[in-house]
Amino acid sequence: MVAAVHSAPIDSLPAGAELMRVGSNDPEYRRLADAEAEFWRKPHPFGLETMENQTAENAIDRYINQRLTGAQRLHWYDTIARRQTFRRGIMLGTTAIKLEAEILRTNPGLHLTFIDISDGPLRRREELLGTRFPGRVATRVDDMNFLSLPEQTYDVVISAGTVHHVSNLEYLGYQINRALTAEGWFFLHDYVGERRFEASPAKKRLYEAIYARQVRRTPGGSPRIVWKDDSDLSPFCAVRSNEILAAMRAQLHEIELRTAGALIVPMLRSRPEDSEAQMQQLRRHGWRIYLAELQKRLAWWRTDFLPAELRDELCLVGEVISDAGVLDPGLAFATYRKRTPP
């Protein structure tokens, strides 16, 4: 059986409330929070839970592994069990079910409570992970912006692709630090680039220049890029993504930080101009075909179809320029320990 806990409304201010940027009683915030929960209630066509089954691991994945862990075949979540034996932990948000299952499999003594703003993903974890790992999975519906955690309770906190949906970053960092035991660890894997996935003008120009080089190598394609707006994103997606690392560093003791994908992420937010006519035609043939084609186009960078020259240039140039601090990185994997008072 899986224990499901539904949080009650906050009646009094929790510890660290002075760090909050948004309040739970604001009517506009409540409207957006309800929309966010509804957005994720079912598996989203382009979410990690759906996309994990679309393609096999490939060269881009291996490059990201190399950047984040130092080895092409070593995923960031594989490093958790290498730190110590964990017994009681929480997962902030939900990600790919295969990833979560691997965390539970490789940490056999770990009891993990999943916390999410939407009940849909939690029910799926109860059914799939709760059956596979009986007695080791619990769920809790809660809003990460106002999450209140008990002091010195968890020896591990994990989050993948969720913190970039949080506005009260400083408050969340405070709560994580408060909840960790003296020997506890926080593992964070997330998008840390520009807000709302809106690449900076300099990043767009650089990506377009590298893409144009590929067009010259293989004539026939359009050298122009069309950039997507944020209409397909959830209300809270990447609201303060480029402030995550600074906010967590201020509240916890940062042990290690690795980044990747400064020019890989923009590939997800763009398409060649000459594909627009094709997309219009697909729309006219029905939304199911349109969604299927969109999903394929969003996943194409994860396949070995991506030309090696383009892939290598995007990886190398993005790596060098983000390491130099000129542009924001795309993805980050960071580990933290409890920050104790001086």
N, C-alpha and C positions, 0 to 999 in steps of 0.2 A: 504494500500500500504506500501511497505518496501523501504526505501531509501538505495540505493547501491552506495557506494563511492569507486572509484578506485584511489589509491594513485599514484602520479607522482614520477618519479625518483628524487633522492635527488641531487639537483644542488649545494647546499652549506651545509657546516657542521652544524648540529643542536647543540643545547645546550647540553653539556655533551659528545661531540664526543671524547674528549680526553680519555674517559674511554673505548672506543671500542677496542676489541681484533681482530676483522676481519673487512675488508673494503668491501663496496658494489661494488667496481669496479674491484675487483680481478676476473680474468676469471675463475679460479678453483672454487671460491666461487659461482659465478653465475651459473656454471654448476650444482653444488650440490643443490643450491636453487631451480633451475628448477626441478631437480629430486625429491626434497622434496615435492614441490607443486603437481607434478604428482602422487606421491605415495599416497597422501590423496585425490585426486580429486574424486575418487569413495570410497564408504564405504569399508574400509580395512577388510578382513575376520576376523582379530584378534583385530581390533580397538574397542575402548569403544563404539562407535556408533553402531557397529554390536553386540558386546558381551552383551549389556544391555538386549537384548531380549532372551538370551540363557538359563538362569537359574533364579530361584527365589532367593530371599535373604536367606542366610543360616547362619550356625554357624560361619564361617570365617568372613562374612560380619558383623555379630553382634559383634564379637571380635574386628574388626577394628573400628567399631563405638564406642565401649567402650573406646578404646585407644585414639581415636581422639576427642571425644566429652564428654566422661564420662558417656554415656548411650547407651545401646545396640540398642535401636530403634531410636536413634537420629543421623541423618546423618550430616556430616560437613556443608553441604549447608543449612540445616535447621536452623543453628545458625545465618545466615546472617540477617534475619528479626528480630532477637532478639536484635541486636545491636542498630538499630535506623531505622527511615523511610528514605529510599533512593529514590532519584528522577532521577538522571542521572548517568549512569554507563557504563563501557566497560567490555567486556568479551575477555580476551586475549586467542585466540585460540578457538577451539571447542572441545567438549567432548561428553558425552551421551545426546541425545536430551531430554530424559525423565528428566534428571537432570536439564538441562537448562530450560525446561518448568516448573519444580517445583520451581526454583528460581524466575521466572517471576510470577508464581501463588501466591507464598507466599510473594512477594513484589509488591503488586498491583499498586503502584504509580511509579514503576521503568521503565524508558526507557533505553534499553540495546543495545549497539552497539557491534556487534560481529566482531572481527578482526582476520583474518587468512591469511596465505601465499597462500592458495589454494582457488580458486573460487568455487570448487565443494561443500565443506561443507557449504559454505555461501549460495549458491543457495538453498540447502536443508533447511536451517534455514529460509530463506525468504518464502519458500513455506509452511513449517509446522508450525513454530512458528509465522511467520508474519500473517498467517490466524487465528491462535488461539488467538493471542494477538495483534489485529490491532492497528497500530499507536505507538506501543511500541518497535519495533524491527528494527534495521538498521544494515547494513553490510559494511565492508570495507576490501578490499584486501590490505594487507601490510605485510612486513617482520619484525618480532619482533626484529631482530637484529639491525634494523635501524629506528624503530618506533619513530615518533616525535609527542608528545602530547601537546595540549595547556595548559598553566599554570592554576592552581586552577580552574579546570572545572568540575571534576567528584567527586561525593561524595562516589562512590564505584568502585573499580576495582576488578575483579574476574578472577582467572585462575585455571584450573583443567587439569593436565596432558599435559601442553604445555610448561612451562618454561624449562623443561628438554631438549627441542629442541633448546635452545638459547645459542649461544656462547658469545654474548655481554651482559652477565648477569649484570655487574656493570652499564652499560649504560641503560639497561632496568629498573633496580631499580631506577636509577636517574630520568628517564622519568616518572615512576609511581609516585614517590615522588613529582615531579614537578607538575603533573597533578591533584593530590588530592587537594580537598578543605581543609580548616583548620579543618573541622570536618570529613574528609573522612576516609575510611577504605579500606585496601587491604586484600583480602582473597585468600590464596594460598593453593592449594591441589596438591601434585605432588610426583613423584618418586625422591628420593634424595640419592639413593644408588650409587654403583660404576658405573663408566663410562661404557657406551655401555652395561649395564646389565651384565658385566663380574664380577661375585662374586669373592672376594678376595680368595686366597688359604686357609686362615683360615676359612672363611665362608663356602667354599665348603667342607672342612674336617668336620666341625661341622654338616652341613646338611647331609652329607653322613653317619656320625655316627648315627644320629637320625633315618635316613631312615633304616639303617642296623638293628637297634633295632626293628623296625616294622617288618622287614623280619623274624627275629628270632621268633617273636610272631606269625606270620602267615606264616609258611614254604611254599616254592614252588616258590617264586619269586626270581629274581636275586638281590644280595646285591650290585651290581655295578651300578653306575650312569653314564650316558652319558650326557655331558654338551653341550649345543648348542653354536654355534658361532654367530656372529652378522650379518650373511648374510640375515636374514629375517627382519632386522630393517631398518627404513628409514635413509637416510644419516645423518640427524641431531639428531637422537634419542640418548639421554643421553650423549651428547658431553661433558657437564660439570656438570652432575647431582649432583655429590658429593660436588660441590661448591655453589650450589644454596643458601643454608641457610646463609652461610657466606656473600655472595654477597648482598643478600637482607637486611641482618642485618646492613651492612655497609651504606646502602643508605636510609633505612627507620627505623622507631622506632618499634621494635618488641614488641608486646603485649603478645602473647602467642604462644607456640610451643609445639605440640604433635606429636609423631611418632609411627609407627607400622610396622609390617610385615618384620622385618629383615630377617627371615628365611622362610617367605611365598613367597616372590618374587622369590627366587631361584627355587621354585617348577615349575614356569613358564618357566624356562630356562634349564630344565633337564628332563630326562626320564630314566626309568630302562633300563639297557643294553639289557635285553631279549626282549624288544619291537622293537629293531632295525630290526630284520628279518621280523616282521609283517609289519613294515613301508615300507620296500623294496618291499614286496609283494603288498601292497596297491598302491605304485607308479606304478607298472607294470599294475595295473588294471585301470589306468586313473587318470588324475589330479583332476577331480571333487570329486572322492571318496577319494583321498589322502587329498585334502583340507578339506573335511568334517571331516575326521578322525583327522587331525591336530587340527581343531577347537575344536573338542570334547575333545582331550587330553589337550589342553590349558585351557579348561573350567572346567576340572574335579575337580580341587581343590575348585571350587566355589559351589560344590554340597555336599550334606550330605553323599555322597559315601565315602569321605575321612574318614578313620578310626579315631575314637575319640581320641585314644591314640596318634597317630601320630600328629593329629591336635593340641592337647593340649601341647605336648612336643615342637613342632615347635613354637607355640605362646609364651609359657612361657620362653623357653631358649632364643629365639630371643629377647624377651622383656627385659629380665634381662641383657643380654650381650650388647645390643645396649644402654640401659640406663646407663650402666657402662662405655660407651665410648670405648669399646674394638672393636666393629665392627660397620660399617655404618648401620643406619636404612634402611628401605625400603621405606615407605611412610611417608609423613609429612603433617600436617595441621597447618598452621601458619597464624596469624593475625597481621597486621601492621597498624600503623597510620603515618601521615605525620611527617617527621623529619624537624623541623624548625632550621634555622641557630642559633648558640649560640649567 
